[in-house]
Amino acid sequence: MSKSTEKKVRNEDYIIRIKSSVQQFEHLGTASEEEQDKIELMTRGSLVKKGGSFYISYKETQTIGFEGCTTTIKVAEDGSRVAMLRFGRANAQLLIERGRRNLCHYETEVGSLTLGVTGDGIECGLTEKGGTVVFSYLLDADDASMISRNTLEMTVQHVN
């Protein structure tokens, strides 16, 4: 099998399950467990380990509202940071590092935002064959008022 054919086969030979929850903050406190936005989805994509990081890539669908975009999640093997990169008609670059606030670019259908992103926890249980990564982060607006706590659990499983 040639390298280009091998790469094509590897592109979507994983099932990716994503569980996402968003806990909105209001000026008087946080939303209750019942008021959290939760999304679960399953898609096909790829997993590659390169240079001490895992790269999980998949095409977005209409479900989330970013159809036509490709998302890549870059997870440091030591769990120190996660980069969420979305390319297409609505680009985003979020850098999540434990205990550190980063200013990040996020595009929506109605315009671009700069958000503060502070890593709240990262657990990397990935290998070259798959596994799970769980990470959470706090989002804040330019004036540093908290918007939400977002948690993602991604399970990556090789398809035989």
N, CA and C atoms as a LAMMPS dump frame, in Angstrom:
ITEM: TIMESTEP
0
ITEM: NUMBER OF ATOMS
480
ITEM: BOX BOUNDS ff ff ff
-5.0000000000000000e+02 5.0000000000000000e+02
-5.0000000000000000e+02 5.0000000000000000e+02
-5.0000000000000000e+02 5.0000000000000000e+02
ITEM: ATOMS id mol type element x y z
1 1 1 N 0.86 -1.18 0
2 1 2 C 0 0 0
3 1 3 C 0.899 1.234 0
4 2 1 N 0.663 2.168 -0.893
5 2 2 C 1.482 3.38 -0.953
6 2 3 C 1.188 4.27 0.246
7 3 1 N 2.126 5.186 0.523
8 3 2 C 1.931 6.096 1.666
9 3 3 C 0.668 6.932 1.512
10 4 1 N 0.381 7.419 0.299
11 4 2 C -0.807 8.256 0.122
12 4 3 C -2.08 7.442 0.333
13 5 1 N -2.091 6.173 -0.121
14 5 2 C -3.251 5.318 0.104
15 5 3 C -3.391 5.012 1.594
16 6 1 N -2.254 4.715 2.26
17 6 2 C -2.286 4.433 3.7
18 6 3 C -2.83 5.625 4.47
19 7 1 N -2.409 6.818 4.103
20 7 2 C -2.888 8.018 4.794
21 7 3 C -4.394 8.186 4.584
22 8 1 N -4.874 7.93 3.358
23 8 2 C -6.305 8.04 3.082
24 8 3 C -7.108 7.077 3.953
25 9 1 N -6.657 5.839 4.063
26 9 2 C -7.358 4.84 4.854
27 9 3 C -7.384 5.277 6.315
28 10 1 N -6.283 5.818 6.817
29 10 2 C -6.18 6.211 8.214
30 10 3 C -7.029 7.437 8.528
31 11 1 N -7.41 8.226 7.549
32 11 2 C -8.131 9.466 7.807
33 11 3 C -9.409 9.296 8.598
34 12 1 N -10.153 8.251 8.358
35 12 2 C -11.415 8.103 9.079
36 12 3 C -11.563 6.685 9.61
37 13 1 N -10.502 6.148 10.195
38 13 2 C -10.584 4.795 10.703
39 13 3 C -10.768 4.746 12.217
40 14 1 N -11.322 5.809 12.789
41 14 2 C -11.638 5.873 14.211
42 14 3 C -13.061 6.386 14.403
43 15 1 N -13.716 5.863 15.425
44 15 2 C -14.999 6.407 15.863
45 15 3 C -14.679 7.358 17.011
46 16 1 N -15.182 8.572 16.919
47 16 2 C -14.942 9.591 17.934
48 16 3 C -16.275 9.92 18.588
49 17 1 N -16.321 9.717 19.899
50 17 2 C -17.522 10.06 20.677
51 17 3 C -17.176 11.281 21.522
52 18 1 N -18.028 12.275 21.445
53 18 2 C -17.782 13.522 22.167
54 18 3 C -18.971 13.807 23.077
55 19 1 N -18.677 13.999 24.353
56 19 2 C -19.689 14.441 25.319
57 19 3 C -19.246 15.814 25.786
58 20 1 N -20.107 16.772 25.607
59 20 2 C -19.784 18.151 25.945
60 20 3 C -20.835 18.702 26.889
61 21 1 N -20.383 19.421 27.904
62 21 2 C -21.341 20.125 28.756
63 21 3 C -20.846 21.545 28.984
64 22 1 N -21.795 22.455 29.023
65 22 2 C -21.498 23.875 29.229
66 22 3 C -22.317 24.342 30.413
67 23 1 N -21.631 24.821 31.425
68 23 2 C -22.285 25.369 32.615
69 23 3 C -22.155 26.886 32.532
70 24 1 N -23.277 27.547 32.273
71 24 2 C -23.291 29.005 32.118
72 24 3 C -23.143 29.695 33.468
73 25 1 N -22.399 30.774 33.483
74 25 2 C -22.289 31.594 34.678
75 25 3 C -23.178 32.815 34.516
76 26 1 N -23.856 33.164 35.571
77 26 2 C -24.602 34.412 35.6
78 26 3 C -23.917 35.298 36.61
79 27 1 N -24.226 36.559 36.606
80 27 2 C -23.533 37.479 37.509
81 27 3 C -23.751 37.136 38.984
82 28 1 N -24.751 36.309 39.291
83 28 2 C -25.016 35.948 40.679
84 28 3 C -24.562 34.538 41.031
85 29 1 N -24.019 33.793 40.078
86 29 2 C -23.578 32.438 40.388
87 29 3 C -23.583 31.559 39.156
88 30 1 N -23.591 30.247 39.378
89 30 2 C -23.55 29.316 38.271
90 30 3 C -24.904 28.656 38.087
91 31 1 N -25.093 28.084 36.914
92 31 2 C -26.329 27.363 36.62
93 31 3 C -26.309 26.025 37.352
94 32 1 N -27.476 25.511 37.653
95 32 2 C -27.555 24.207 38.299
96 32 3 C -27.24 23.117 37.285
97 33 1 N -27.037 21.897 37.782
98 33 2 C -26.734 20.741 36.927
99 33 3 C -27.795 20.572 35.841
100 34 1 N -29.067 20.784 36.199
101 34 2 C -30.16 20.61 35.244
102 34 3 C -30.146 21.681 34.152
103 35 1 N -29.553 22.837 34.433
104 35 2 C -29.545 23.938 33.473
105 35 3 C -28.349 23.901 32.542
106 36 1 N -27.48 22.903 32.672
107 36 2 C -26.318 22.807 31.814
108 36 3 C -26.74 22.367 30.409
109 37 1 N -26.058 22.92 29.403
110 37 2 C -26.246 22.473 28.027
111 37 3 C -25.36 21.259 27.818
112 38 1 N -25.958 20.169 27.345
113 38 2 C -25.198 18.943 27.116
114 38 3 C -25.408 18.48 25.687
115 39 1 N -24.323 18.069 25.066
116 39 2 C -24.377 17.564 23.697
117 39 3 C -23.556 16.284 23.647
118 40 1 N -24.082 15.282 22.978
119 40 2 C -23.332 14.063 22.715
120 40 3 C -23.403 13.794 21.23
121 41 1 N -22.249 13.473 20.646
122 41 2 C -22.249 13.136 19.233
123 41 3 C -21.204 12.091 18.943
124 42 1 N -21.376 11.445 17.814
125 42 2 C -20.445 10.421 17.371
126 42 3 C -20.142 10.694 15.904
127 43 1 N -18.874 10.573 15.537
128 43 2 C -18.465 10.815 14.167
129 43 3 C -17.257 9.944 13.85
130 44 1 N -16.862 9.949 12.615
131 44 2 C -15.641 9.245 12.206
132 44 3 C -14.545 10.279 12.03
133 45 1 N -13.319 9.863 12.314
134 45 2 C -12.193 10.768 12.161
135 45 3 C -10.879 10.034 12.255
136 46 1 N -9.84 10.777 12.573
137 46 2 C -8.506 10.191 12.625
138 46 3 C -7.832 10.482 13.953
139 47 1 N -6.856 9.649 14.274
140 47 2 C -6.004 9.824 15.447
141 47 3 C -4.578 9.552 15.007
142 48 1 N -3.697 10.504 15.277
143 48 2 C -2.285 10.369 14.924
144 48 3 C -1.465 10.863 16.106
145 49 1 N -0.377 10.143 16.409
146 49 2 C 0.558 10.621 17.426
147 49 3 C 1.795 11.133 16.702
148 50 1 N 2.184 12.359 17.076
149 50 2 C 3.334 12.969 16.415
150 50 3 C 4.007 13.925 17.391
151 51 1 N 5.291 13.758 17.619
152 51 2 C 6.075 14.688 18.423
153 51 3 C 5.553 14.93 19.827
154 52 1 N 5.137 13.908 20.537
155 52 2 C 4.686 14.08 21.917
156 52 3 C 3.261 14.569 22.068
157 53 1 N 2.507 14.62 20.957
158 53 2 C 1.107 15.044 21.002
159 53 3 C 0.243 14.095 20.181
160 54 1 N -1.011 14.017 20.567
161 54 2 C -2.005 13.276 19.804
162 54 3 C -2.86 14.282 19.045
163 55 1 N -3.196 13.951 17.798
164 55 2 C -4.038 14.794 16.958
165 55 3 C -5.3 14.015 16.627
166 56 1 N -6.438 14.521 17.082
167 56 2 C -7.736 13.935 16.777
168 56 3 C -8.406 14.892 15.792
169 57 1 N -8.751 14.417 14.602
170 57 2 C -9.367 15.278 13.585
171 57 3 C -10.673 14.676 13.091
172 58 1 N -11.634 15.559 12.835
173 58 2 C -12.913 15.117 12.302
174 58 3 C -13.586 16.282 11.594
175 59 1 N -14.514 15.935 10.706
176 59 2 C -15.296 16.948 9.994
177 59 3 C -16.534 17.271 10.815
178 60 1 N -16.807 18.555 10.956
179 60 2 C -18.003 19 11.696
180 60 3 C -19.245 18.703 10.872
181 61 1 N -20.364 18.573 11.557
182 61 2 C -21.63 18.309 10.882
183 61 3 C -22.627 19.418 11.205
184 62 1 N -23.778 19.311 10.623
185 62 2 C -24.846 20.273 10.838
186 62 3 C -25.32 20.276 12.292
187 63 1 N -25.134 19.155 12.998
188 63 2 C -25.59 19.011 14.384
189 63 3 C -25.094 20.147 15.267
190 64 1 N -23.841 20.492 15.147
191 64 2 C -23.237 21.526 15.992
192 64 3 C -23.339 22.899 15.337
193 65 1 N -23.582 22.923 14.044
194 65 2 C -23.73 24.201 13.36
195 65 3 C -22.491 24.665 12.623
196 66 1 N -21.493 23.813 12.519
197 66 2 C -20.261 24.202 11.836
198 66 3 C -19.971 23.282 10.658
199 67 1 N -21.034 22.868 9.963
200 67 2 C -20.875 21.992 8.806
201 67 3 C -19.905 22.632 7.816
202 68 1 N -19.023 21.809 7.25
203 68 2 C -18.033 22.308 6.3
204 68 3 C -16.714 22.662 6.963
205 69 1 N -16.649 22.583 8.282
206 69 2 C -15.409 22.864 9.018
207 69 3 C -14.743 21.555 9.424
208 70 1 N -13.447 21.603 9.614
209 70 2 C -12.688 20.487 10.156
210 70 3 C -12.117 20.908 11.494
211 71 1 N -12.285 20.051 12.493
212 71 2 C -11.766 20.333 13.826
213 71 3 C -10.622 19.378 14.133
214 72 1 N -9.56 19.922 14.684
215 72 2 C -8.433 19.122 15.159
216 72 3 C -8.196 19.464 16.618
217 73 1 N -8.129 18.428 17.441
218 73 2 C -7.826 18.569 18.858
219 73 3 C -6.411 18.039 19.048
220 74 1 N -5.506 18.906 19.471
221 74 2 C -4.111 18.512 19.711
222 74 3 C -3.923 18.394 21.217
223 75 1 N -3.613 17.171 21.683
224 75 2 C -3.498 16.897 23.113
225 75 3 C -2.054 16.523 23.429
226 76 1 N -1.415 17.272 24.327
227 76 2 C -0.066 16.922 24.761
228 76 3 C -0.128 15.597 25.51
229 77 1 N 0.783 14.7 25.199
230 77 2 C 0.796 13.373 25.816
231 77 3 C 0.863 13.454 27.338
232 78 1 N 1.544 14.473 27.873
233 78 2 C 1.656 14.629 29.328
234 78 3 C 0.452 15.329 29.951
235 79 1 N -0.548 15.684 29.133
236 79 2 C -1.765 16.306 29.65
237 79 3 C -1.608 17.758 30.061
238 80 1 N -0.536 18.409 29.638
239 80 2 C -0.296 19.797 30.057
240 80 3 C -1.103 20.813 29.26
241 81 1 N -1.502 20.464 28.026
242 81 2 C -2.25 21.421 27.221
243 81 3 C -3.052 20.717 26.124
244 82 1 N -4.095 21.422 25.709
245 82 2 C -4.951 20.983 24.606
246 82 3 C -5.168 22.186 23.711
247 83 1 N -5.017 22.005 22.411
248 83 2 C -5.343 23.058 21.445
249 83 3 C -6.534 22.571 20.628
250 84 1 N -7.577 23.406 20.564
251 84 2 C -8.752 23.097 19.752
252 84 3 C -8.711 24.023 18.547
253 85 1 N -8.57 23.438 17.378
254 85 2 C -8.43 24.21 16.148
255 85 3 C -9.553 23.836 15.197
256 86 1 N -10.315 24.824 14.754
257 86 2 C -11.386 24.593 13.791
258 86 3 C -11.091 25.445 12.568
259 87 1 N -11.131 24.801 11.393
260 87 2 C -10.85 25.494 10.148
261 87 3 C -12.024 25.341 9.198
262 88 1 N -12.296 26.38 8.449
263 88 2 C -13.409 26.373 7.503
264 88 3 C -14.082 27.719 7.527
265 89 1 N -15.397 27.734 7.433
266 89 2 C -16.115 29.007 7.378
267 89 3 C -16.203 29.71 8.735
268 90 1 N -15.925 29.004 9.839
269 90 2 C -15.934 29.608 11.182
270 90 3 C -14.705 29.096 11.937
271 91 1 N -13.602 29.806 11.842
272 91 2 C -12.342 29.379 12.455
273 91 3 C -12.341 29.625 13.962
274 92 1 N -11.593 28.792 14.651
275 92 2 C -11.408 28.975 16.092
276 92 3 C -10.059 28.398 16.481
277 93 1 N -9.426 29.032 17.438
278 93 2 C -8.166 28.54 17.984
279 93 3 C -8.201 28.764 19.485
280 94 1 N -8.466 27.689 20.229
281 94 2 C -8.497 27.775 21.677
282 94 3 C -7.32 26.987 22.236
283 95 1 N -6.529 27.618 23.088
284 95 2 C -5.41 26.961 23.746
285 95 3 C -5.752 26.804 25.219
286 96 1 N -5.768 25.566 25.672
287 96 2 C -6.149 25.251 27.044
288 96 3 C -4.92 24.705 27.755
289 97 1 N -4.451 25.425 28.758
290 97 2 C -3.309 24.993 29.559
291 97 3 C -3.721 25.016 31.016
292 98 1 N -3.306 24.008 31.755
293 98 2 C -3.667 23.914 33.174
294 98 3 C -3.284 25.179 33.931
295 99 1 N -4.277 25.804 34.571
296 99 2 C -4.026 26.944 35.443
297 99 3 C -3.516 28.202 34.769
298 100 1 N -3.61 28.295 33.456
299 100 2 C -3.112 29.47 32.73
300 100 3 C -4.215 30.045 31.841
301 101 1 N -4.33 31.362 31.818
302 101 2 C -5.319 32.041 30.979
303 101 3 C -4.661 32.461 29.663
304 102 1 N -5.295 32.105 28.555
305 102 2 C -4.839 32.482 27.228
306 102 3 C -5.944 33.246 26.515
307 103 1 N -5.575 34.261 25.756
308 103 2 C -6.546 34.95 24.906
309 103 3 C -6.618 34.196 23.585
310 104 1 N -7.837 33.853 23.168
311 104 2 C -8.02 33.009 22.007
312 104 3 C -9.045 33.6 21.049
313 105 1 N -8.912 33.213 19.78
314 105 2 C -9.771 33.688 18.702
315 105 3 C -10.88 32.672 18.452
316 106 1 N -12.126 33.179 18.338
317 106 2 C -13.27 32.304 18.111
318 106 3 C -14.228 33.002 17.16
319 107 1 N -14.536 32.359 16.036
320 107 2 C -15.482 32.929 15.063
321 107 3 C -16.826 32.225 15.178
322 108 1 N -17.874 33.021 15.077
323 108 2 C -19.237 32.494 15.037
324 108 3 C -19.886 32.962 13.749
325 109 1 N -21.107 32.547 13.54
326 109 2 C -21.827 32.969 12.335
327 109 3 C -22.137 34.458 12.355
328 110 1 N -22.097 35.084 13.544
329 110 2 C -22.429 36.507 13.643
330 110 3 C -21.211 37.395 13.88
331 111 1 N -20.008 36.808 13.946
332 111 2 C -18.81 37.624 14.105
333 111 3 C -17.725 36.941 14.919
334 112 1 N -16.607 37.648 15.085
335 112 2 C -15.446 37.113 15.786
336 112 3 C -15.399 37.601 17.229
337 113 1 N -14.831 36.776 18.089
338 113 2 C -14.679 37.111 19.5
339 113 3 C -13.257 36.814 19.946
340 114 1 N -12.81 37.559 20.939
341 114 2 C -11.602 37.196 21.663
342 114 3 C -12.065 36.776 23.048
343 115 1 N -11.683 35.565 23.425
344 115 2 C -12.118 35.013 24.701
345 115 3 C -10.91 34.654 25.56
346 116 1 N -11.06 34.818 26.863
347 116 2 C -10.067 34.306 27.788
348 116 3 C -10.397 32.854 28.066
349 117 1 N -9.385 31.986 27.97
350 117 2 C -9.574 30.55 28.168
351 117 3 C -8.59 30.088 29.234
352 118 1 N -9.117 29.583 30.35
353 118 2 C -8.275 29.105 31.446
354 118 3 C -8.506 27.618 31.646
355 119 1 N -7.446 26.837 31.536
356 119 2 C -7.539 25.391 31.726
357 119 3 C -7.943 25.065 33.145
358 120 1 N -8.94 24.197 33.273
359 120 2 C -9.503 23.832 34.564
360 120 3 C -9.125 22.404 34.94
361 121 1 N -8.717 21.613 33.957
362 121 2 C -8.311 20.233 34.182
363 121 3 C -8.134 19.51 32.867
364 122 1 N -7.106 18.672 32.786
365 122 2 C -6.839 17.889 31.577
366 122 3 C -6.394 16.495 32.015
367 123 1 N -7.067 15.479 31.504
368 123 2 C -6.691 14.091 31.757
369 123 3 C -6.543 13.385 30.421
370 124 1 N -5.314 12.99 30.091
371 124 2 C -5.045 12.334 28.81
372 124 3 C -4.839 10.84 29.025
373 125 1 N -5.737 10.049 28.462
374 125 2 C -5.63 8.598 28.503
375 125 3 C -5.571 8.033 27.1
376 126 1 N -4.872 8.722 26.208
377 126 2 C -4.77 8.31 24.809
378 126 3 C -3.505 7.49 24.567
379 127 1 N -3.604 6.556 23.631
380 127 2 C -2.448 5.842 23.091
381 127 3 C -2.592 5.9 21.57
382 128 1 N -1.658 5.32 20.856
383 128 2 C -1.742 5.294 19.394
384 128 3 C -2.973 4.525 18.919
385 129 1 N -3.545 3.684 19.786
386 129 2 C -4.689 2.851 19.412
387 129 3 C -6.026 3.475 19.786
388 130 1 N -6.002 4.57 20.541
389 130 2 C -7.251 5.205 20.958
390 130 3 C -7.217 5.534 22.437
391 131 1 N -8.408 5.684 23.021
392 131 2 C -8.498 5.997 24.436
393 131 3 C -9.42 7.172 24.681
394 132 1 N -9.196 7.835 25.814
395 132 2 C -10.075 8.929 26.224
396 132 3 C -9.264 10.121 26.678
397 133 1 N -9.76 11.302 26.372
398 133 2 C -9.212 12.546 26.911
399 133 3 C -10.389 13.337 27.469
400 134 1 N -10.199 13.883 28.657
401 134 2 C -11.216 14.716 29.294
402 134 3 C -10.552 16.028 29.658
403 135 1 N -11.189 17.131 29.278
404 135 2 C -10.629 18.43 29.659
405 135 3 C -11.752 19.421 29.897
406 136 1 N -11.464 20.383 30.763
407 136 2 C -12.436 21.431 31.039
408 136 3 C -11.703 22.766 31.081
409 137 1 N -12.469 23.798 30.792
410 137 2 C -11.883 25.139 30.751
411 137 3 C -12.943 26.177 31.059
412 138 1 N -12.477 27.292 31.59
413 138 2 C -13.333 28.434 31.895
414 138 3 C -13.209 29.436 30.756
415 139 1 N -14.34 29.981 30.319
416 139 2 C -14.352 31.042 29.306
417 139 3 C -14.717 32.356 29.974
418 140 1 N -13.997 33.417 29.591
419 140 2 C -14.359 34.741 30.083
420 140 3 C -14.317 35.731 28.936
421 141 1 N -15.038 36.821 29.129
422 141 2 C -15.086 37.889 28.127
423 141 3 C -13.87 38.788 28.292
424 142 1 N -13.711 39.727 27.399
425 142 2 C -12.562 40.643 27.437
426 142 3 C -12.404 41.323 28.79
427 143 1 N -13.517 41.578 29.463
428 143 2 C -13.438 42.259 30.76
429 143 3 C -13.228 41.269 31.909
430 144 1 N -12.916 40.022 31.572
431 144 2 C -12.62 38.954 32.525
432 144 3 C -13.825 38.492 33.344
433 145 1 N -15.06 38.85 32.946
434 145 2 C -16.222 38.292 33.633
435 145 3 C -16.469 36.881 33.085
436 146 1 N -16.687 35.938 33.988
437 146 2 C -16.847 34.536 33.604
438 146 3 C -18.108 34.329 32.765
439 147 1 N -17.968 33.534 31.727
440 147 2 C -19.083 33.192 30.854
441 147 3 C -19.56 31.778 31.156
442 148 1 N -18.617 30.809 31.139
443 148 2 C -19.02 29.419 31.315
444 148 3 C -17.832 28.533 31.684
445 149 1 N -18.174 27.338 32.164
446 149 2 C -17.201 26.255 32.322
447 149 3 C -17.61 25.185 31.323
448 150 1 N -16.711 24.827 30.45
449 150 2 C -16.976 23.838 29.405
450 150 3 C -16.178 22.577 29.703
451 151 1 N -16.813 21.427 29.567
452 151 2 C -16.144 20.153 29.778
453 151 3 C -16.37 19.276 28.556
454 152 1 N -15.295 18.676 28.053
455 152 2 C -15.389 17.76 26.922
456 152 3 C -14.755 16.436 27.293
457 153 1 N -15.45 15.366 26.965
458 153 2 C -14.899 14.021 27.086
459 153 3 C -14.914 13.426 25.694
460 154 1 N -13.735 13.065 25.192
461 154 2 C -13.621 12.49 23.857
462 154 3 C -13.081 11.078 23.987
463 155 1 N -13.816 10.124 23.407
464 155 2 C -13.378 8.738 23.353
465 155 3 C -13.088 8.394 21.897
466 156 1 N -11.912 7.876 21.664
467 156 2 C -11.464 7.557 20.309
468 156 3 C -11.236 6.048 20.226
469 157 1 N -11.928 5.393 19.297
470 157 2 C -11.851 3.949 19.195
471 157 3 C -11.576 3.554 17.75
472 158 1 N -10.564 2.707 17.56
473 158 2 C -10.208 2.249 16.221
474 158 3 C -11.3 1.332 15.682
475 159 1 N -11.625 1.517 14.408
476 159 2 C -12.615 0.671 13.738
477 159 3 C -11.85 -0.442 13.026
478 160 1 N -12.239 -1.671 13.287
479 160 2 C -11.539 -2.813 12.667
480 160 3 C -11.925 -2.996 11.227
